[in-house]
Amino acid sequence: MKVDIEKIAKLSKLSISDSEKEKFEKQIENMIDMIENLPDISGKPFVDENNRMELRKDEVIESMERQKLLSNAPEVLAGCVAVPKTMES
């Protein structure tokens, strides 16, 4: 599928240099090709006969041991990974 990158840039109010136009045009064409080649999932309904979303079943699976996981953390407080404060209160 051919993409008009200049039109997209104009509608998006973006300024794109000539050297970028070809690169972005190719990237968008690749994305469209990828989307067009996605498998058909019409045989797998996401809702039941009452239009309720179908949820996956909860299953217990084996996971990494807590101590092994925390051994990789730079700092641990009260059994949790400690991270720097990101917001002022």
PDB file of N, CA, C and O in Angstrom, chain B, residues numbered from 101:
ATOM      1  N   MET B 101       0.845  -1.180   0.000  1.00  0.00           N
ATOM      2  CA  MET B 101       0.000   0.000   0.000  1.00  0.00           C
ATOM      3  C   MET B 101       0.888   1.241   0.000  1.00  0.00           C
ATOM      4  O   MET B 101       1.837   1.339   0.779  1.00  0.00           O
ATOM      5  N   LYS B 102       0.577   2.166  -0.863  1.00  0.00           N
ATOM      6  CA  LYS B 102       1.343   3.400  -0.966  1.00  0.00           C
ATOM      7  C   LYS B 102       0.794   4.415   0.042  1.00  0.00           C
ATOM      8  O   LYS B 102      -0.418   4.588   0.171  1.00  0.00           O
ATOM      9  N   VAL B 103       1.700   5.075   0.744  1.00  0.00           N
ATOM     10  CA  VAL B 103       1.331   6.039   1.782  1.00  0.00           C
ATOM     11  C   VAL B 103       1.764   7.439   1.355  1.00  0.00           C
ATOM     12  O   VAL B 103       2.875   7.638   0.863  1.00  0.00           O
ATOM     13  N   ASP B 104       0.864   8.406   1.554  1.00  0.00           N
ATOM     14  CA  ASP B 104       1.198   9.808   1.261  1.00  0.00           C
ATOM     15  C   ASP B 104       1.677  10.458   2.559  1.00  0.00           C
ATOM     16  O   ASP B 104       0.891  11.033   3.312  1.00  0.00           O
ATOM     17  N   ILE B 105       2.970  10.352   2.797  1.00  0.00           N
ATOM     18  CA  ILE B 105       3.544  10.826   4.060  1.00  0.00           C
ATOM     19  C   ILE B 105       3.422  12.341   4.205  1.00  0.00           C
ATOM     20  O   ILE B 105       3.297  12.847   5.320  1.00  0.00           O
ATOM     21  N   GLU B 106       3.456  13.053   3.110  1.00  0.00           N
ATOM     22  CA  GLU B 106       3.312  14.517   3.188  1.00  0.00           C
ATOM     23  C   GLU B 106       1.920  14.898   3.686  1.00  0.00           C
ATOM     24  O   GLU B 106       1.775  15.833   4.473  1.00  0.00           O
ATOM     25  N   LYS B 107       0.899  14.176   3.229  1.00  0.00           N
ATOM     26  CA  LYS B 107      -0.465  14.451   3.680  1.00  0.00           C
ATOM     27  C   LYS B 107      -0.617  14.113   5.165  1.00  0.00           C
ATOM     28  O   LYS B 107      -1.239  14.859   5.923  1.00  0.00           O
ATOM     29  N   ILE B 108      -0.045  12.987   5.563  1.00  0.00           N
ATOM     30  CA  ILE B 108      -0.102  12.591   6.972  1.00  0.00           C
ATOM     31  C   ILE B 108       0.597  13.631   7.842  1.00  0.00           C
ATOM     32  O   ILE B 108       0.085  14.008   8.896  1.00  0.00           O
ATOM     33  N   ALA B 109       1.762  14.091   7.403  1.00  0.00           N
ATOM     34  CA  ALA B 109       2.507  15.099   8.161  1.00  0.00           C
ATOM     35  C   ALA B 109       1.713  16.400   8.251  1.00  0.00           C
ATOM     36  O   ALA B 109       1.670  17.036   9.304  1.00  0.00           O
ATOM     37  N   LYS B 110       1.085  16.792   7.143  1.00  0.00           N
ATOM     38  CA  LYS B 110       0.304  18.036   7.140  1.00  0.00           C
ATOM     39  C   LYS B 110      -0.889  17.929   8.088  1.00  0.00           C
ATOM     40  O   LYS B 110      -1.153  18.854   8.857  1.00  0.00           O
ATOM     41  N   LEU B 111      -1.615  16.804   8.039  1.00  0.00           N
ATOM     42  CA  LEU B 111      -2.763  16.612   8.922  1.00  0.00           C
ATOM     43  C   LEU B 111      -2.344  16.543  10.391  1.00  0.00           C
ATOM     44  O   LEU B 111      -3.096  16.938  11.282  1.00  0.00           O
ATOM     45  N   SER B 112      -1.135  16.035  10.628  1.00  0.00           N
ATOM     46  CA  SER B 112      -0.617  15.918  11.989  1.00  0.00           C
ATOM     47  C   SER B 112       0.097  17.178  12.451  1.00  0.00           C
ATOM     48  O   SER B 112       0.549  17.269  13.593  1.00  0.00           O
ATOM     49  N   LYS B 113       0.193  18.149  11.547  1.00  0.00           N
ATOM     50  CA  LYS B 113       0.899  19.410  11.811  1.00  0.00           C
ATOM     51  C   LYS B 113       2.348  19.159  12.226  1.00  0.00           C
ATOM     52  O   LYS B 113       2.862  19.766  13.165  1.00  0.00           O
ATOM     53  N   LEU B 114       2.997  18.231  11.484  1.00  0.00           N
ATOM     54  CA  LEU B 114       4.396  17.911  11.704  1.00  0.00           C
ATOM     55  C   LEU B 114       5.217  18.393  10.524  1.00  0.00           C
ATOM     56  O   LEU B 114       4.754  18.359   9.384  1.00  0.00           O
ATOM     57  N   SER B 115       6.423  18.837  10.790  1.00  0.00           N
ATOM     58  CA  SER B 115       7.320  19.173   9.694  1.00  0.00           C
ATOM     59  C   SER B 115       8.340  18.048   9.574  1.00  0.00           C
ATOM     60  O   SER B 115       9.033  17.708  10.532  1.00  0.00           O
ATOM     61  N   ILE B 116       8.414  17.482   8.379  1.00  0.00           N
ATOM     62  CA  ILE B 116       9.303  16.355   8.133  1.00  0.00           C
ATOM     63  C   ILE B 116      10.256  16.740   7.012  1.00  0.00           C
ATOM     64  O   ILE B 116       9.834  17.214   5.957  1.00  0.00           O
ATOM     65  N   SER B 117      11.536  16.533   7.251  1.00  0.00           N
ATOM     66  CA  SER B 117      12.532  16.863   6.232  1.00  0.00           C
ATOM     67  C   SER B 117      12.457  15.844   5.092  1.00  0.00           C
ATOM     68  O   SER B 117      11.890  14.762   5.243  1.00  0.00           O
ATOM     69  N   ASP B 118      13.035  16.210   3.962  1.00  0.00           N
ATOM     70  CA  ASP B 118      13.024  15.314   2.805  1.00  0.00           C
ATOM     71  C   ASP B 118      13.707  13.988   3.114  1.00  0.00           C
ATOM     72  O   ASP B 118      13.278  12.938   2.636  1.00  0.00           O
ATOM     73  N   SER B 119      14.769  14.034   3.911  1.00  0.00           N
ATOM     74  CA  SER B 119      15.482  12.797   4.242  1.00  0.00           C
ATOM     75  C   SER B 119      14.641  11.895   5.140  1.00  0.00           C
ATOM     76  O   SER B 119      14.793  10.674   5.097  1.00  0.00           O
ATOM     77  N   GLU B 120      13.763  12.469   5.945  1.00  0.00           N
ATOM     78  CA  GLU B 120      12.910  11.681   6.842  1.00  0.00           C
ATOM     79  C   GLU B 120      11.684  11.121   6.127  1.00  0.00           C
ATOM     80  O   GLU B 120      11.157  10.082   6.524  1.00  0.00           O
ATOM     81  N   LYS B 121      11.231  11.795   5.083  1.00  0.00           N
ATOM     82  CA  LYS B 121      10.006  11.383   4.389  1.00  0.00           C
ATOM     83  C   LYS B 121      10.084   9.942   3.916  1.00  0.00           C
ATOM     84  O   LYS B 121       9.170   9.153   4.159  1.00  0.00           O
ATOM     85  N   GLU B 122      11.162   9.600   3.247  1.00  0.00           N
ATOM     86  CA  GLU B 122      11.297   8.250   2.701  1.00  0.00           C
ATOM     87  C   GLU B 122      11.345   7.202   3.819  1.00  0.00           C
ATOM     88  O   GLU B 122      10.734   6.139   3.717  1.00  0.00           O
ATOM     89  N   LYS B 123      12.078   7.522   4.878  1.00  0.00           N
ATOM     90  CA  LYS B 123      12.211   6.598   6.014  1.00  0.00           C
ATOM     91  C   LYS B 123      10.852   6.341   6.666  1.00  0.00           C
ATOM     92  O   LYS B 123      10.477   5.191   6.894  1.00  0.00           O
ATOM     93  N   PHE B 124      10.110   7.427   6.967  1.00  0.00           N
ATOM     94  CA  PHE B 124       8.812   7.282   7.628  1.00  0.00           C
ATOM     95  C   PHE B 124       7.781   6.628   6.703  1.00  0.00           C
ATOM     96  O   PHE B 124       6.950   5.838   7.152  1.00  0.00           O
ATOM     97  N   GLU B 125       7.839   6.955   5.436  1.00  0.00           N
ATOM     98  CA  GLU B 125       6.920   6.353   4.482  1.00  0.00           C
ATOM     99  C   GLU B 125       7.104   4.839   4.462  1.00  0.00           C
ATOM    100  O   GLU B 125       6.126   4.092   4.487  1.00  0.00           O
ATOM    101  N   LYS B 126       8.341   4.392   4.419  1.00  0.00           N
ATOM    102  CA  LYS B 126       8.637   2.956   4.413  1.00  0.00           C
ATOM    103  C   LYS B 126       8.181   2.300   5.721  1.00  0.00           C
ATOM    104  O   LYS B 126       7.621   1.204   5.696  1.00  0.00           O
ATOM    105  N   GLN B 127       8.417   2.960   6.865  1.00  0.00           N
ATOM    106  CA  GLN B 127       8.003   2.404   8.155  1.00  0.00           C
ATOM    107  C   GLN B 127       6.488   2.245   8.234  1.00  0.00           C
ATOM    108  O   GLN B 127       5.997   1.218   8.703  1.00  0.00           O
ATOM    109  N   ILE B 128       5.751   3.244   7.784  1.00  0.00           N
ATOM    110  CA  ILE B 128       4.282   3.174   7.830  1.00  0.00           C
ATOM    111  C   ILE B 128       3.780   2.098   6.878  1.00  0.00           C
ATOM    112  O   ILE B 128       2.855   1.360   7.217  1.00  0.00           O
ATOM    113  N   GLU B 129       4.376   1.996   5.690  1.00  0.00           N
ATOM    114  CA  GLU B 129       3.985   0.947   4.751  1.00  0.00           C
ATOM    115  C   GLU B 129       4.237  -0.434   5.356  1.00  0.00           C
ATOM    116  O   GLU B 129       3.423  -1.341   5.186  1.00  0.00           O
ATOM    117  N   ASN B 130       5.358  -0.600   6.059  1.00  0.00           N
ATOM    118  CA  ASN B 130       5.660  -1.882   6.704  1.00  0.00           C
ATOM    119  C   ASN B 130       4.640  -2.205   7.788  1.00  0.00           C
ATOM    120  O   ASN B 130       4.233  -3.359   7.929  1.00  0.00           O
ATOM    121  N   MET B 131       4.217  -1.191   8.562  1.00  0.00           N
ATOM    122  CA  MET B 131       3.210  -1.411   9.599  1.00  0.00           C
ATOM    123  C   MET B 131       1.879  -1.833   8.980  1.00  0.00           C
ATOM    124  O   MET B 131       1.227  -2.757   9.467  1.00  0.00           O
ATOM    125  N   ILE B 132       1.482  -1.157   7.913  1.00  0.00           N
ATOM    126  CA  ILE B 132       0.220  -1.492   7.254  1.00  0.00           C
ATOM    127  C   ILE B 132       0.273  -2.903   6.690  1.00  0.00           C
ATOM    128  O   ILE B 132      -0.692  -3.656   6.818  1.00  0.00           O
ATOM    129  N   ASP B 133       1.392  -3.275   6.064  1.00  0.00           N
ATOM    130  CA  ASP B 133       1.551  -4.634   5.542  1.00  0.00           C
ATOM    131  C   ASP B 133       1.446  -5.664   6.659  1.00  0.00           C
ATOM    132  O   ASP B 133       0.814  -6.706   6.491  1.00  0.00           O
ATOM    133  N   MET B 134       2.070  -5.370   7.806  1.00  0.00           N
ATOM    134  CA  MET B 134       2.026  -6.291   8.928  1.00  0.00           C
ATOM    135  C   MET B 134       0.584  -6.466   9.420  1.00  0.00           C
ATOM    136  O   MET B 134       0.150  -7.586   9.690  1.00  0.00           O
ATOM    137  N   ILE B 135      -0.151  -5.363   9.535  1.00  0.00           N
ATOM    138  CA  ILE B 135      -1.539  -5.416  10.009  1.00  0.00           C
ATOM    139  C   ILE B 135      -2.415  -6.176   9.016  1.00  0.00           C
ATOM    140  O   ILE B 135      -3.282  -6.952   9.415  1.00  0.00           O
ATOM    141  N   GLU B 136      -2.187  -5.951   7.733  1.00  0.00           N
ATOM    142  CA  GLU B 136      -2.985  -6.652   6.721  1.00  0.00           C
ATOM    143  C   GLU B 136      -2.724  -8.150   6.725  1.00  0.00           C
ATOM    144  O   GLU B 136      -3.578  -8.923   6.292  1.00  0.00           O
ATOM    145  N   ASN B 137      -1.571  -8.571   7.200  1.00  0.00           N
ATOM    146  CA  ASN B 137      -1.211  -9.992   7.207  1.00  0.00           C
ATOM    147  C   ASN B 137      -1.478 -10.686   8.541  1.00  0.00           C
ATOM    148  O   ASN B 137      -1.080 -11.837   8.722  1.00  0.00           O
ATOM    149  N   LEU B 138      -2.148 -10.004   9.487  1.00  0.00           N
ATOM    150  CA  LEU B 138      -2.501 -10.641  10.753  1.00  0.00           C
ATOM    151  C   LEU B 138      -3.501 -11.761  10.492  1.00  0.00           C
ATOM    152  O   LEU B 138      -4.338 -11.646   9.597  1.00  0.00           O
ATOM    153  N   PRO B 139      -3.424 -12.843  11.264  1.00  0.00           N
ATOM    154  CA  PRO B 139      -4.359 -13.955  11.039  1.00  0.00           C
ATOM    155  C   PRO B 139      -5.789 -13.570  11.396  1.00  0.00           C
ATOM    156  O   PRO B 139      -6.026 -12.698  12.232  1.00  0.00           O
ATOM    157  N   ASP B 140      -6.727 -14.232  10.750  1.00  0.00           N
ATOM    158  CA  ASP B 140      -8.149 -14.000  11.003  1.00  0.00           C
ATOM    159  C   ASP B 140      -8.528 -14.642  12.331  1.00  0.00           C
ATOM    160  O   ASP B 140      -8.259 -15.823  12.549  1.00  0.00           O
ATOM    161  N   ILE B 141      -9.146 -13.876  13.213  1.00  0.00           N
ATOM    162  CA  ILE B 141      -9.559 -14.413  14.510  1.00  0.00           C
ATOM    163  C   ILE B 141     -11.075 -14.427  14.645  1.00  0.00           C
ATOM    164  O   ILE B 141     -11.600 -14.520  15.755  1.00  0.00           O
ATOM    165  N   SER B 142     -11.777 -14.335  13.528  1.00  0.00           N
ATOM    166  CA  SER B 142     -13.237 -14.254  13.580  1.00  0.00           C
ATOM    167  C   SER B 142     -13.865 -15.519  14.155  1.00  0.00           C
ATOM    168  O   SER B 142     -15.003 -15.468  14.623  1.00  0.00           O
ATOM    169  N   GLY B 143     -13.168 -16.646  14.137  1.00  0.00           N
ATOM    170  CA  GLY B 143     -13.708 -17.883  14.681  1.00  0.00           C
ATOM    171  C   GLY B 143     -13.608 -17.971  16.185  1.00  0.00           C
ATOM    172  O   GLY B 143     -14.129 -18.918  16.774  1.00  0.00           O
ATOM    173  N   LYS B 144     -12.962 -17.026  16.823  1.00  0.00           N
ATOM    174  CA  LYS B 144     -12.780 -17.043  18.271  1.00  0.00           C
ATOM    175  C   LYS B 144     -13.505 -15.845  18.884  1.00  0.00           C
ATOM    176  O   LYS B 144     -12.960 -14.741  18.910  1.00  0.00           O
ATOM    177  N   PRO B 145     -14.727 -16.051  19.377  1.00  0.00           N
ATOM    178  CA  PRO B 145     -15.484 -14.915  19.919  1.00  0.00           C
ATOM    179  C   PRO B 145     -14.878 -14.386  21.219  1.00  0.00           C
ATOM    180  O   PRO B 145     -14.355 -15.150  22.031  1.00  0.00           O
ATOM    181  N   PHE B 146     -14.956 -13.089  21.398  1.00  0.00           N
ATOM    182  CA  PHE B 146     -14.478 -12.453  22.617  1.00  0.00           C
ATOM    183  C   PHE B 146     -15.610 -12.199  23.598  1.00  0.00           C
ATOM    184  O   PHE B 146     -15.364 -11.860  24.756  1.00  0.00           O
ATOM    185  N   VAL B 147     -16.851 -12.359  23.145  1.00  0.00           N
ATOM    186  CA  VAL B 147     -18.017 -12.172  24.010  1.00  0.00           C
ATOM    187  C   VAL B 147     -18.902 -13.397  23.907  1.00  0.00           C
ATOM    188  O   VAL B 147     -18.901 -14.085  22.886  1.00  0.00           O
ATOM    189  N   ASP B 148     -19.662 -13.673  24.967  1.00  0.00           N
ATOM    190  CA  ASP B 148     -20.577 -14.810  24.940  1.00  0.00           C
ATOM    191  C   ASP B 148     -21.921 -14.379  24.353  1.00  0.00           C
ATOM    192  O   ASP B 148     -22.067 -13.263  23.856  1.00  0.00           O
ATOM    193  N   GLU B 149     -22.897 -15.283  24.419  1.00  0.00           N
ATOM    194  CA  GLU B 149     -24.210 -14.995  23.816  1.00  0.00           C
ATOM    195  C   GLU B 149     -24.932 -13.833  24.479  1.00  0.00           C
ATOM    196  O   GLU B 149     -25.859 -13.278  23.890  1.00  0.00           O
ATOM    197  N   ASN B 150     -24.530 -13.445  25.699  1.00  0.00           N
ATOM    198  CA  ASN B 150     -25.139 -12.311  26.408  1.00  0.00           C
ATOM    199  C   ASN B 150     -24.305 -11.041  26.287  1.00  0.00           C
ATOM    200  O   ASN B 150     -24.507 -10.091  27.044  1.00  0.00           O
ATOM    201  N   ASN B 151     -23.374 -11.020  25.346  1.00  0.00           N
ATOM    202  CA  ASN B 151     -22.474  -9.882  25.115  1.00  0.00           C
ATOM    203  C   ASN B 151     -21.602  -9.562  26.315  1.00  0.00           C
ATOM    204  O   ASN B 151     -21.236  -8.407  26.535  1.00  0.00           O
ATOM    205  N   ARG B 152     -21.266 -10.591  27.097  1.00  0.00           N
ATOM    206  CA  ARG B 152     -20.329 -10.416  28.197  1.00  0.00           C
ATOM    207  C   ARG B 152     -18.956 -10.857  27.716  1.00  0.00           C
ATOM    208  O   ARG B 152     -18.817 -11.837  26.984  1.00  0.00           O
ATOM    209  N   MET B 153     -17.954 -10.115  28.140  1.00  0.00           N
ATOM    210  CA  MET B 153     -16.605 -10.442  27.728  1.00  0.00           C
ATOM    211  C   MET B 153     -16.188 -11.795  28.285  1.00  0.00           C
ATOM    212  O   MET B 153     -16.432 -12.104  29.452  1.00  0.00           O
ATOM    213  N   GLU B 154     -15.570 -12.580  27.453  1.00  0.00           N
ATOM    214  CA  GLU B 154     -15.106 -13.898  27.866  1.00  0.00           C
ATOM    215  C   GLU B 154     -13.710 -13.750  28.481  1.00  0.00           C
ATOM    216  O   GLU B 154     -12.785 -13.291  27.811  1.00  0.00           O
ATOM    217  N   LEU B 155     -13.561 -14.128  29.724  1.00  0.00           N
ATOM    218  CA  LEU B 155     -12.294 -13.994  30.425  1.00  0.00           C
ATOM    219  C   LEU B 155     -11.557 -15.321  30.441  1.00  0.00           C
ATOM    220  O   LEU B 155     -12.172 -16.386  30.400  1.00  0.00           O
ATOM    221  N   ARG B 156     -10.244 -15.247  30.501  1.00  0.00           N
ATOM    222  CA  ARG B 156      -9.457 -16.477  30.591  1.00  0.00           C
ATOM    223  C   ARG B 156      -9.583 -17.050  31.991  1.00  0.00           C
ATOM    224  O   ARG B 156      -9.884 -16.328  32.942  1.00  0.00           O
ATOM    225  N   LYS B 157      -9.356 -18.334  32.112  1.00  0.00           N
ATOM    226  CA  LYS B 157      -9.406 -19.002  33.403  1.00  0.00           C
ATOM    227  C   LYS B 157      -8.147 -18.659  34.188  1.00  0.00           C
ATOM    228  O   LYS B 157      -7.053 -18.605  33.626  1.00  0.00           O
ATOM    229  N   ASP B 158      -8.306 -18.427  35.495  1.00  0.00           N
ATOM    230  CA  ASP B 158      -7.157 -18.209  36.367  1.00  0.00           C
ATOM    231  C   ASP B 158      -6.473 -19.542  36.610  1.00  0.00           C
ATOM    232  O   ASP B 158      -7.120 -20.524  36.975  1.00  0.00           O
ATOM    233  N   GLU B 159      -5.180 -19.574  36.408  1.00  0.00           N
ATOM    234  CA  GLU B 159      -4.423 -20.791  36.638  1.00  0.00           C
ATOM    235  C   GLU B 159      -3.199 -20.454  37.470  1.00  0.00           C
ATOM    236  O   GLU B 159      -2.518 -19.459  37.225  1.00  0.00           O
ATOM    237  N   VAL B 160      -2.929 -21.301  38.459  1.00  0.00           N
ATOM    238  CA  VAL B 160      -1.740 -21.130  39.277  1.00  0.00           C
ATOM    239  C   VAL B 160      -0.573 -21.727  38.499  1.00  0.00           C
ATOM    240  O   VAL B 160      -0.612 -22.887  38.090  1.00  0.00           O
ATOM    241  N   ILE B 161       0.470 -20.914  38.300  1.00  0.00           N
ATOM    242  CA  ILE B 161       1.652 -21.414  37.607  1.00  0.00           C
ATOM    243  C   ILE B 161       2.865 -21.190  38.502  1.00  0.00           C
ATOM    244  O   ILE B 161       2.884 -20.285  39.336  1.00  0.00           O
ATOM    245  N   GLU B 162       3.861 -22.022  38.312  1.00  0.00           N
ATOM    246  CA  GLU B 162       5.067 -21.878  39.103  1.00  0.00           C
ATOM    247  C   GLU B 162       5.805 -20.619  38.666  1.00  0.00           C
ATOM    248  O   GLU B 162       5.906 -20.316  37.477  1.00  0.00           O
ATOM    249  N   SER B 163       6.311 -19.903  39.646  1.00  0.00           N
ATOM    250  CA  SER B 163       7.044 -18.685  39.338  1.00  0.00           C
ATOM    251  C   SER B 163       8.368 -18.669  40.095  1.00  0.00           C
ATOM    252  O   SER B 163       8.700 -19.620  40.802  1.00  0.00           O
ATOM    253  N   MET B 164       9.111 -17.593  39.941  1.00  0.00           N
ATOM    254  CA  MET B 164      10.417 -17.474  40.573  1.00  0.00           C
ATOM    255  C   MET B 164      10.275 -17.327  42.093  1.00  0.00           C
ATOM    256  O   MET B 164       9.326 -16.715  42.583  1.00  0.00           O
ATOM    257  N   GLU B 165      11.224 -17.895  42.816  1.00  0.00           N
ATOM    258  CA  GLU B 165      11.214 -17.766  44.272  1.00  0.00           C
ATOM    259  C   GLU B 165      11.419 -16.302  44.668  1.00  0.00           C
ATOM    260  O   GLU B 165      12.224 -15.592  44.066  1.00  0.00           O
ATOM    261  N   ARG B 166      10.683 -15.866  45.681  1.00  0.00           N
ATOM    262  CA  ARG B 166      10.742 -14.465  46.125  1.00  0.00           C
ATOM    263  C   ARG B 166      12.164 -14.042  46.487  1.00  0.00           C
ATOM    264  O   ARG B 166      12.613 -12.972  46.074  1.00  0.00           O
ATOM    265  N   GLN B 167      12.881 -14.870  47.257  1.00  0.00           N
ATOM    266  CA  GLN B 167      14.233 -14.508  47.669  1.00  0.00           C
ATOM    267  C   GLN B 167      15.176 -14.373  46.471  1.00  0.00           C
ATOM    268  O   GLN B 167      16.032 -13.489  46.443  1.00  0.00           O
ATOM    269  N   LYS B 168      15.012 -15.246  45.497  1.00  0.00           N
ATOM    270  CA  LYS B 168      15.856 -15.179  44.297  1.00  0.00           C
ATOM    271  C   LYS B 168      15.559 -13.887  43.527  1.00  0.00           C
ATOM    272  O   LYS B 168      16.477 -13.231  43.036  1.00  0.00           O
ATOM    273  N   LEU B 169      14.294 -13.528  43.426  1.00  0.00           N
ATOM    274  CA  LEU B 169      13.894 -12.306  42.739  1.00  0.00           C
ATOM    275  C   LEU B 169      14.438 -11.076  43.457  1.00  0.00           C
ATOM    276  O   LEU B 169      14.996 -10.181  42.823  1.00  0.00           O
ATOM    277  N   LEU B 170      14.278 -11.032  44.776  1.00  0.00           N
ATOM    278  CA  LEU B 170      14.724  -9.880  45.550  1.00  0.00           C
ATOM    279  C   LEU B 170      16.247  -9.775  45.614  1.00  0.00           C
ATOM    280  O   LEU B 170      16.778  -8.696  45.878  1.00  0.00           O
ATOM    281  N   SER B 171      16.950 -10.868  45.378  1.00  0.00           N
ATOM    282  CA  SER B 171      18.410 -10.819  45.409  1.00  0.00           C
ATOM    283  C   SER B 171      18.976  -9.950  44.283  1.00  0.00           C
ATOM    284  O   SER B 171      20.120  -9.503  44.365  1.00  0.00           O
ATOM    285  N   ASN B 172      18.192  -9.707  43.243  1.00  0.00           N
ATOM    286  CA  ASN B 172      18.624  -8.858  42.126  1.00  0.00           C
ATOM    287  C   ASN B 172      18.283  -7.381  42.328  1.00  0.00           C
ATOM    288  O   ASN B 172      18.742  -6.530  41.566  1.00  0.00           O
ATOM    289  N   ALA B 173      17.496  -7.078  43.329  1.00  0.00           N
ATOM    290  CA  ALA B 173      17.074  -5.698  43.563  1.00  0.00           C
ATOM    291  C   ALA B 173      18.210  -4.908  44.208  1.00  0.00           C
ATOM    292  O   ALA B 173      18.926  -5.440  45.057  1.00  0.00           O
ATOM    293  N   PRO B 174      18.384  -3.639  43.815  1.00  0.00           N
ATOM    294  CA  PRO B 174      19.444  -2.830  44.415  1.00  0.00           C
ATOM    295  C   PRO B 174      19.192  -2.534  45.891  1.00  0.00           C
ATOM    296  O   PRO B 174      20.135  -2.375  46.666  1.00  0.00           O
ATOM    297  N   GLU B 175      17.896  -2.461  46.285  1.00  0.00           N
ATOM    298  CA  GLU B 175      17.559  -2.201  47.685  1.00  0.00           C
ATOM    299  C   GLU B 175      16.223  -2.867  48.010  1.00  0.00           C
ATOM    300  O   GLU B 175      15.280  -2.803  47.222  1.00  0.00           O
ATOM    301  N   VAL B 176      16.154  -3.499  49.164  1.00  0.00           N
ATOM    302  CA  VAL B 176      14.932  -4.176  49.598  1.00  0.00           C
ATOM    303  C   VAL B 176      14.543  -3.642  50.972  1.00  0.00           C
ATOM    304  O   VAL B 176      15.377  -3.588  51.876  1.00  0.00           O
ATOM    305  N   LEU B 177      13.271  -3.244  51.137  1.00  0.00           N
ATOM    306  CA  LEU B 177      12.733  -2.786  52.413  1.00  0.00           C
ATOM    307  C   LEU B 177      11.453  -3.556  52.701  1.00  0.00           C
ATOM    308  O   LEU B 177      10.544  -3.582  51.871  1.00  0.00           O
ATOM    309  N   ALA B 178      11.375  -4.175  53.855  1.00  0.00           N
ATOM    310  CA  ALA B 178      10.189  -4.920  54.297  1.00  0.00           C
ATOM    311  C   ALA B 178       9.743  -5.955  53.263  1.00  0.00           C
ATOM    312  O   ALA B 178       8.547  -6.154  53.047  1.00  0.00           O
ATOM    313  N   GLY B 179      10.716  -6.611  52.630  1.00  0.00           N
ATOM    314  CA  GLY B 179      10.396  -7.657  51.667  1.00  0.00           C
ATOM    315  C   GLY B 179       9.931  -7.162  50.318  1.00  0.00           C
ATOM    316  O   GLY B 179       9.402  -7.943  49.526  1.00  0.00           O
ATOM    317  N   CYS B 180      10.113  -5.879  50.034  1.00  0.00           N
ATOM    318  CA  CYS B 180       9.699  -5.291  48.761  1.00  0.00           C
ATOM    319  C   CYS B 180      10.885  -4.577  48.120  1.00  0.00           C
ATOM    320  O   CYS B 180      11.812  -4.153  48.811  1.00  0.00           O
ATOM    321  N   VAL B 181      10.848  -4.449  46.807  1.00  0.00           N
ATOM    322  CA  VAL B 181      11.885  -3.706  46.093  1.00  0.00           C
ATOM    323  C   VAL B 181      11.691  -2.226  46.392  1.00  0.00           C
ATOM    324  O   VAL B 181      10.597  -1.695  46.203  1.00  0.00           O
ATOM    325  N   ALA B 182      12.735  -1.559  46.853  1.00  0.00           N
ATOM    326  CA  ALA B 182      12.675  -0.127  47.160  1.00  0.00           C
ATOM    327  C   ALA B 182      13.127   0.657  45.938  1.00  0.00           C
ATOM    328  O   ALA B 182      14.154   0.353  45.330  1.00  0.00           O
ATOM    329  N   VAL B 183      12.346   1.669  45.589  1.00  0.00           N
ATOM    330  CA  VAL B 183      12.674   2.521  44.446  1.00  0.00           C
ATOM    331  C   VAL B 183      12.718   3.974  44.900  1.00  0.00           C
ATOM    332  O   VAL B 183      12.116   4.325  45.915  1.00  0.00           O
ATOM    333  N   PRO B 184      13.427   4.823  44.155  1.00  0.00           N
ATOM    334  CA  PRO B 184      13.479   6.242  44.544  1.00  0.00           C
ATOM    335  C   PRO B 184      12.094   6.893  44.433  1.00  0.00           C
ATOM    336  O   PRO B 184      11.273   6.506  43.602  1.00  0.00           O
ATOM    337  N   LYS B 185      11.865   7.865  45.270  1.00  0.00           N
ATOM    338  CA  LYS B 185      10.616   8.630  45.248  1.00  0.00           C
ATOM    339  C   LYS B 185      10.528   9.380  43.915  1.00  0.00           C
ATOM    340  O   LYS B 185      11.503   9.993  43.481  1.00  0.00           O
ATOM    341  N   THR B 186       9.383   9.329  43.280  1.00  0.00           N
ATOM    342  CA  THR B 186       9.223   9.995  41.981  1.00  0.00           C
ATOM    343  C   THR B 186       8.295  11.195  42.007  1.00  0.00           C
ATOM    344  O   THR B 186       8.266  11.971  41.052  1.00  0.00           O
ATOM    345  N   MET B 187       7.528  11.363  43.090  1.00  0.00           N
ATOM    346  CA  MET B 187       6.601  12.477  43.164  1.00  0.00           C
ATOM    347  C   MET B 187       6.734  13.173  44.519  1.00  0.00           C
ATOM    348  O   MET B 187       7.012  12.545  45.541  1.00  0.00           O
ATOM    349  N   GLU B 188       6.531  14.451  44.491  1.00  0.00           N
ATOM    350  CA  GLU B 188       6.505  15.213  45.738  1.00  0.00           C
ATOM    351  C   GLU B 188       5.117  15.127  46.336  1.00  0.00           C
ATOM    352  O   GLU B 188       4.129  15.126  45.602  1.00  0.00           O
ATOM    353  N   SER B 189       5.021  15.054  47.658  1.00  0.00           N
ATOM    354  CA  SER B 189       3.688  14.987  48.283  1.00  0.00           C
ATOM    355  C   SER B 189       3.293  16.331  48.828  1.00  0.00           C
ATOM    356  O   SER B 189       2.207  16.474  49.389  1.00  0.00           O
TER     357      SER B 189
END
